[in-house]
Amino acid sequence: MGSPVKDVSIPENAPKTLLLQKHCDYIAAYGSKKDEYEYCMTEYLRMSGIYWGLTVMDLMGQLDKMNKQEVLDFVHQCQHECGGVGASIGHDPHLLYTLSAVQIVTLYDAQDTLDVEKLVQFVKDLQQEDGSFVGDKWGEVDTRFSFCAVACLALLGRLNEVNIDKAVDFILSCMNFDGGFGCRPGSESHSGQIYCCLGMLSIVGRLHHVNADMLGWWLCERQLPSGGLNGRPEKLPDVCYSWWVLASLKIIGKIHWIDKEKLVRFILACQDEETGGFADRPGDVVDPFHTLFGITGLSLLGEQILKPVNPVFCMPEETIRKAGIKLELLT
Amino acid sequence: MASDKRGARLLSDLSNVFRKDPDIDEYDFLPVLEPKQNKSPIILVDHKLGLETWSVKVLYQYAYHTVLNWRNKGHPVQFLEPIELINLSRAVLLVNPECSTAWNIRKELIEADDITVLEELKFGALILSKHPKSAEAFSHRKWVLGKFLDSFLSSSHDSTTSNGSACSYEQGLVSMEAIDLSVEFVGGMPVVQHGVENGHQDLKLQPVSEYQAQMKAELRVCEKAAEKYPCNYYAWSHRIWVIQHCHNFCIQLLLGELQKTEGWVSKHVSDHSGFHYRQFLLSTLQRQAECLHNQFKLLYQNLLLKEHQFIVDLIHTYPGHEALWSHRKFVFHISYQVFSPEIGTVSTITMKDRGDHPEKPVESTKVSKKTRLENDHDVLKVKEVDSVTKKDLKSSNLYQRHLAKRYLEWMEKISFEYSR
């Protein structure tokens, strides 16, 4: 009887080496090849898309292939009067894209592209009485936004602007019995949310609140026989979850609890030999999002040809060091 | 320009369809790649809407550019009537519900009274019928429900309607079976003010029954979305939000949901989100154990024992499901806490019962003593280890054996943690 585990099998002929130049070409050409419909279907997250592309190019040592001035002009145009940044021109400001914008200007060491004072005020105003953050003026609460807020402020050296104690209390109120975190109090543990909560606690140096053994146990159980990691029980493995789980394990000092070789094999198998780029699973269509997380995963697993990635900010370690940011990681 | 003309025409056709039939409750794209002459690509049958794929692209690009251009105050500056904005944003969202700016435009239209809250809830449900895991559709829904709550509260403040407390239901219901979700839940009126800035209130009087009907409908929307997309994180966390914010953790509803989802999770044994929802219900009930006992004559411990039996039965019927074992972990974890003599609720209830009703402590003491003796948490662990070792470790299903082994290791770990 076959194994009933929900998983994928890696084809014999799947790529086994890193096709670095293919990925650079794929990202460099992305955008110019797309048709009009696809372009406006994805415009609602353009700012994050640019961050993904720039970060992955930087980790591959080819940031200079991207048009810096064009990017910075675009970022500048997307900042609103209130200080928040929208995903694209004409799109409303939101914390998600505000963080992407701050990450972009940090990669380029060009923080003066943005009106930092206004941006800090925007982030500050989104903190609620209970310490949580809403994503924009309309009031959705999510632990992802706590991460975005704190990450933004840390990159700008302005962490002192919000109430950290309360922000931490809110994150802790989202912790579940399995050691994981959900989007709000009472919500299911989810690898993406766990990454955000751990990242947030790491930035503010409060990781001692985490039950690293219990959470590490849950995170390790995300690894499937194919080597890939899923985001929740009985979901399929996915390159992006491989990153979030892996980065979370790195933050709590348990990365050695998973089988690294098998994970590397899974990630490499998600490359497309012809087009370049990574897909969520072997054989699927590639996109910049999974390409970033394929590369960051391999970087965290020690791939020497790539620049080391910072597990919290998902940016090159050297950029974070240069910005003078100190993070807490458990050992 | 030609495509712009076609786009404008499509938009007007679509808007007419919605005007003629405001009760469209499902839609999808029909795989027709080329336009056919003299035939509209928009088809409406029995409140179900179909859009031919070729027209979707033309429609979307037209609507998207027009509305975004307006939003950005692009040149030439174009004035759009509210009705045009309603139609344009609807066209955008039917195709791409993650476009949060289009939802925000609709929020502004609601604040300006151009769209009613009830219309918008209906529209959101329509979007979820095709995109059941749209994060933005659920996010917008919370905001709209917040408006609905606000207007309900402001109208009930003006009337004599009491908000009631979460536990205002005095009838003593003895067994879970007696509680039917279909009964009107009298308690659980919201007392939490939703944090939405708002200078404008929709002051139409909404009777309690309308509130209840809408909230019941909301739970159905969640269930439909969960049905359409397995492990639907957004649908289940929305359902949790609804219980927390719109039902104020009403005990009767929690019990009803516990009963109602029993059948659902039994039919979806791989859906961890469904089981997590039960974990949320049980954790919430744990905090109200005293009220549960006083008003419903239900011992929280018995709910746990029942849940344990339920999950063990499912594990035996459907071997090799991680979601089921994960739920078993939760049940063990919470039972281990509750049945613990030091921190357990058992002793808490006993003491309280004696204090509150010194004249009739006999029955509850008897129950508690029995519970204590039989369910001391070490006994619980020994029994659990024994059951897993004798049955699941010997399963013919390889993955079941693996999961059972991992469970025993985990149990060792957690009981060690508690003993520290």
Contacts between the chains, C-beta under 8 A, distances in Angstrom:
chain1	res1	chain2	res2	distance
A	1	B	396	8.0
A	1	B	397	7.3
A	1	B	398	7.4
A	3	B	398	6.5
A	3	B	399	5.7
A	4	B	320	4.3
A	4	B	321	7.9
A	4	B	397	7.2
A	4	B	399	5.3
A	5	B	320	7.7
A	5	B	399	5.7
A	6	B	270	7.3
A	36	B	61	6.3
A	37	B	57	4.7
A	37	B	60	6.9
A	37	B	61	6.0
A	40	B	60	7.3
A	40	B	61	6.1
A	40	B	64	5.0
A	40	B	65	7.2
A	41	B	60	7.4
A	41	B	95	7.7
A	41	B	96	5.6
A	44	B	96	7.2
A	44	B	98	5.6
A	44	B	99	4.6
A	44	B	100	6.4
A	44	B	101	6.9
A	45	B	98	7.6
A	86	B	101	7.5
A	89	B	72	5.9
A	90	B	68	4.3
A	90	B	69	7.1
A	90	B	71	4.8
A	90	B	72	3.3
A	90	B	74	7.3
A	90	B	101	7.3
A	91	B	68	7.5
A	91	B	71	7.7
A	91	B	100	7.7
A	91	B	101	4.7
A	92	B	71	7.9
A	92	B	100	6.6
A	92	B	101	4.7
A	92	B	104	5.0
A	94	B	100	6.7
A	128	B	195	6.8
A	135	B	139	8.0
A	137	B	197	7.5
A	138	B	104	6.5
A	138	B	107	6.1
A	138	B	139	7.9
A	138	B	143	5.4
A	138	B	196	8.0
A	139	B	142	7.8
A	139	B	143	6.2
A	139	B	146	7.1
A	139	B	195	5.9
A	139	B	196	5.6
A	140	B	139	4.5
A	140	B	142	6.5
A	140	B	143	7.3
A	176	B	279	8.0
A	177	B	279	7.7
A	177	B	329	7.9
A	177	B	330	6.0
A	177	B	333	4.9
A	177	B	334	7.1
A	178	B	326	7.6
A	178	B	329	7.1
A	178	B	330	7.7
A	182	B	237	6.7
A	183	B	233	7.8
A	183	B	237	5.6
A	184	B	237	6.6
A	184	B	240	7.5
A	184	B	241	6.8
A	185	B	244	7.8
A	186	B	240	5.0
A	186	B	244	6.6
A	186	B	280	4.9
A	186	B	283	7.4
A	186	B	284	7.4
A	187	B	236	8.0
A	187	B	237	4.4
A	187	B	240	6.0
A	187	B	276	7.9
A	187	B	280	7.8
A	188	B	233	6.5
A	188	B	236	6.6
A	188	B	237	6.8
A	188	B	272	7.2
A	188	B	273	5.7
A	188	B	276	3.9
A	189	B	276	7.9
A	190	B	233	6.1
A	213	B	413	7.1
A	213	B	417	7.8
A	214	B	413	7.7
A	214	B	414	7.7
A	214	B	417	7.5
A	217	B	410	6.6
A	217	B	413	7.2
A	221	B	322	7.7
A	221	B	406	7.3
A	232	B	231	6.3
A	232	B	233	7.6
A	232	B	272	5.7
A	232	B	273	7.7
A	233	B	272	4.3
A	233	B	322	4.4
A	233	B	323	5.1
A	233	B	326	5.0
A	234	B	231	7.0
A	234	B	270	4.6
A	234	B	271	7.7
A	234	B	272	5.9
A	234	B	321	6.9
A	234	B	322	5.1
A	234	B	323	5.0
A	235	B	231	5.9
